[in-house]
Amino acid sequence: MTRSIILKKIYFQAAIEGEKYSRSADEQFNYWARLGKACLDNPELPTPFVVECLESLEESRSGQLSPLIPRTDS
């Protein structure tokens, strides 16, 4: 199988997976690359934890987080 065919298949998979998360195929492909690099850079961390960290960074950058309001003891 040639590289171009393999890349087309991966790109098609990225388009399908990206739809689930409102990402374009390019964004999904880049997300997978960041996830892989983060996992390789931090082999002691479980993959689900790394996924959650990346998701929280995306939420933070897109302004989807609500401010923390500390509870007050009355």
QUISUL-V386970 format. One record per backbone hydrogen bond with DSSP energy under -0.5 kcal/mol. NH is the residue of the N-H (numbers start at 1). CO is the residue of the C=O. E is the energy in kcal/mol with one decimal. If there is no record, write none. Layout:
# QUISUL-V386970
[[NH,CO,E] [NH,CO,E]]
This chain:
# QUISUL-V386970
[[6,2,-2.0] [7,3,-2.9] [8,4,-2.1] [9,5,-2.1] [10,6,-2.4] [11,7,-2.8] [12,8,-2.3] [13,9,-2.3] [14,10,-2.3] [15,11,-2.0] [16,12,-2.0] [17,13,-2.8] [18,14,-2.7] [19,15,-1.3] [20,16,-0.7] [20,17,-0.7] [21,17,-0.6] [21,18,-0.9] [22,19,-1.0] [23,18,-3.3] [28,24,-2.6] [29,25,-2.6] [30,26,-2.4] [31,27,-2.2] [32,28,-2.6] [33,29,-1.9] [34,30,-2.6] [35,31,-2.9] [36,32,-2.7] [37,33,-2.4] [38,34,-2.7] [39,35,-2.4] [40,36,-2.3] [41,37,-2.6] [42,38,-1.1] [43,40,-0.6] [45,42,-1.9] [49,46,-0.7] [50,46,-1.7] [51,47,-2.6] [52,48,-2.2] [53,49,-2.1] [54,50,-2.4] [55,51,-2.5] [56,52,-2.4] [57,53,-2.1] [58,54,-2.2] [59,55,-2.4] [60,56,-2.2] [61,57,-2.4] [62,58,-1.9] [63,59,-0.5] [63,60,-0.9] [64,59,-2.4] [65,59,-0.6] [69,67,-0.5] [70,68,-0.7] [74,72,-0.7]]
